[in-house]
Amino acid sequence: MANTTAFDQVPSGKKPTPFITWQRFVVYSVLGVCALFFLLPLYIMVITSLKSIQEIQGGNIFVPTMSPSFDAWEKAWNSACTGLYCEGIKVGFWNSVKITGPSTVVSIAVASVTGYSLANWPFKMSEFYFTVLLLGSFIPYVVMLYPLVIITRWMGIYSTLPAVVFVHTIFGLPILTLLFRNYFASLPQELFKAARVDGAGYWGIFFRVFVPMSVPIFTVAVILQITGIWNDFLFGVIYAGPTNYPMTVQLNNIVNSAMGGKAYNVDMAATILTGLVPLTIYFVSGKYFVRGIAAGAVKG
């Protein structure tokens, strides 16, 4: 019998799938249309902010300018009128930083410890308290607006930045506690028991065992809080006071109040500056957000 070579053997197994199939074509086509749908407004905003008023009045909003200028950006940041004051949107930026930073840190610190306690140190009626927190995350904000006005006025912080921080911290606790409790409950209980056997206490187990293993869920919590608080308008306009308005409230004042002709390029520049922080957070930390969700953020 003649010897056979590798070239004489008949290929077996499943045929390789071609890269372009009708299923992939449909999927990529739908994704491409969705991407264009969401990116088109951003494109128009960017090119409009770089145009002069004369170019904007000439129409052709889809055509970029041949002589881009950042004058509108400089005016939006430094001298745009945001109501009674013409100090630009930079004042609102720093107010938003002062609101977002403490609100994020305090709410995550309290929620992580609370979730850790509910998952690993159950106490009497702990499930009842967890149910109350869970229901609290579904209460509409408008129901609590006036009671919180009375509470912050009684505390002496109404129309100040601490009042906004206080309100954001309260409304962030229910959903964050739910996330941390479910994540900690999904971790192997053997680690908790081994740490107890080694003599670690409440805080020792939390900081030495659970926190190092919980970077994904902390990342999810940070992204949720920063983007939610930074984009908030309602709490800022109610509790901050005219001199402490965050960036979103000042943006509304820039867009809806103008003397003389409408400066669309300044409006667009101010809008991009306002959304720059959440956009950066999403672009930089998007993959960590997905990883944190997949790692157990919604397990229970």
N, C-alpha and C positions, 0 to 999 in steps of 0.2 A: 504493500500500500504506500502510495507516494506521500511524502511529508507535506503537511500544509503549513503555510506561513500565516502571519497576522493579517496579510492583505487578502488571503483567500477566505477568512472567516466571515460569516454573515453577521452584521451588527444585531445585537439583541437589546431588549429593554425598551423603555418608553422613548419616543422621538423627542428631541429637544423642542421646547416651545419657542416659537418665534417671538422676538421682542415686541413687535407691533401686532397686537391682536385687536379684534373689534371691542373686546371688553376694556382693554387698556385705553384704546382710543376714546371710548365714551367717558371713562373716568377722568382722563387727563383733559379732555375737552371741557367737561363740567367744572373741574378745578381751575382751569385756565379762565373760563368765563367768570367764575366767582372771584378769582384774584383780580381780574381787570375791574370788576364791579366795585371792589373795595379800594383798589389803588387809584382809580380814576379821580375821585374827589381829592385825595392827597396830592396827586400830580397837579390838578388845577390850583389848589391852594398854594403850592410851592411856586409855580410859575407866575401866579398873580401877585404874590408878595414881592417878586423881583421886578415887576413892571412899574412904570410910572402911571400917574392918573390918566394922562393923555392916551397911552397905549391901551389901558383898560377901557376907556370910553370909546375907543375905535372898534371894539368887539374882538372876535377871534380869541375866545378864552382858551382854546386848546393849543394855540400857537405860542411857543416860548418867545421871550424877548431876545433881541440881538444885542442889547446893551443892559445886562442885569445890574441892578443896584440894590444895596442893602440899606438904603435910607429908610424904607418902611420898617425894617426890623429895628433899626436904631430908635426910631420914633416910638414904636410900640413898646420897647423896653424902657426908654428913658423919659419920654415927654407926652405920651398919649393921655388924653383926659379920661379918667375912670370915674366920672361923676363930678364931685366938687373939687377934686384934686387932679392936677395934670403932671403927675410924677411918673407916668409910665406903669407898666405891668410888673416892674421889678419889685415894687412894694408888696404886691400880692404874692409874688414868688416866695419871698422870705417868710411871709405869713403862712403860706402853705407848708413850707419846710418846718416851721415851728409847730404847726398843727400835726403834720404827718409823722414826724419823728417820735415825739412822746406817745402819741396815740398808738402807733405800731408797737413800740417797745413794751408799753404797759399792758396792752391787751394781749399780746402774745405771751408775756411773762405770766400773767394771771391765768390765762386759758390753758397754757401748757401744764402748770402745776395742778390746776383743777382737773384737767383731763387725766393726768397721771394718777391723781388720788381716786377718781371715779373708777379707773380701770384696774388699779392694783392695790388700793387700800380701801376697799368698800366699807362703808360705815352704815349705821342704821338710817334707813330711808334714803340711801344714796341713789337708788333707782328713781325714787320720786323726784329728788332734786334734779337728776339728769333729765327726766321728762319735762320738768318745768323749764329748764334751759332750752330743751329742744323746741318746746312750744314757743318760747320767747323769740327764737330765730325766725318764726313765721308771722310775728305780729307786725302789721304795717307801721311804718315810721310815723305816718300822720296821726296815728292814735296817741302817740306819746309826745307830740310836739309841745302842746300847751302844758301838760304836767311837768315836763322838763324845763320849760320856761320858769315856772313857779319854783322848782327845786333849785335851779341855778341862781335865781334871784335871791332865794332864801340863803344860799351859800355865799352870796356876795360876789359872784364871778360872772354874772350875766353881762353880755356885751364885751367879753374879754376872750382872749385866746384860750385860757384854761377851760372856759365853758365849752368850747368846741372840742377840745381834747377830751374832756369828761364825757361828752355825749357820744363821740366816736368810740371811745373805749367801751362804754356800756353796750352799744349796739354791735360791737365786734365780738364780744365775749360769747354769746350763744353759739354761733356757727363755728368759731375757733375751738371752743371747748368740745363740740361734737367731733371735729376733725381730729384733735389730739387724743380724745378718749378712744375713738375707734382705732387710731393708729397704734397707740400703746397696747390696746387689747389684742391687736394682731401680732405683736411681738411674742417670741417664745417665752412661755412662763417659766421654763427651766432656768433662764438667765436670772429672773427675779428671785427664784427660790435659791439658786446658788449664791447670789449676792447676800441673801438673808443668812444663809448658813455661814458665810465668811464673816459675818458680823456687821455688814453695812446697814445703816439706818435709812430713814426716809429720804433725807437729802443726799446721802452718799449714793444710794441707788439711782436717784434721779440724775445727778450731775455726772457720775462716773460710768453708769451703764446705759441709761435711756437717752440722755441728751446726745452722746456721740453717735448713737445709732439712729437718731431722728433728724438728721440733716435734711432729708427730702421733705418731711412734713413741715419743718420750720421754714424751708424755702417756699413752700406753697402758702403758708400763713403770711409770710412777709409780702409776697406778690399780691395776695388778695387784699391785704390791708393797705399797702401803699397805693395801689391802683384805685381801690374803692374810696379811700379818704381823699386822695389828690383830686379825683374827678367829682367829688361831692360839691353840690351847689346849695342844697336846701339847708343843711345845718349851718353852713357858713353865713348865709344871708340872714338867718334867724338869730343865731347865738353869738356871732363874732362882734357885731357892732360896726358902724361905718368906717372907723379908723383901722379895723383889723380884718377887713375882708380878705379871703383867700383869692387865689389867682382866678378861679372859675367865676367868682362874683364880679371881679374887676373886668374880666373878659366880656361878660354880659353887659356891663356898663359901657365898655368901649364900643361894642357892636350896636347897641340900641340907643346911644346918645351921640350926636354929632352936631357940630356947628358948621354951616355952609355945606359944601359938597361932601358926598360920602366917600371916605378914604378906604376903598375896598382892599388896597394893598396892605394898609396898616391892620385892618381887621384880620386878614389872612395870616399876616406875620404874628399877630398876637395869639391867634388860635393855634398856630403851630408851636409857638413858645409854651403855651399852656399845656398842650398835649405831649410835649417832648419827654417829660419824665416818665409817664406811663409807657410811651412807645419804646423808650430805651430799656425799661424794665422788661417788657415783653420780648424784645429782640435779644437781650443778653441772657435772660433767665427762662425763656420759653421751654427749653428742653428739660430744665430742672423741674419746672412746674409739672410737665407731663410725667416725668419720672417719679415725682412725689405722689401724684395721684395714683399711678400704677403700683407704687410701693405699699399702698394700703390706706391712702387718705380717706377713702370712702368705704372701707371695710367695716363690718360691725359684727 
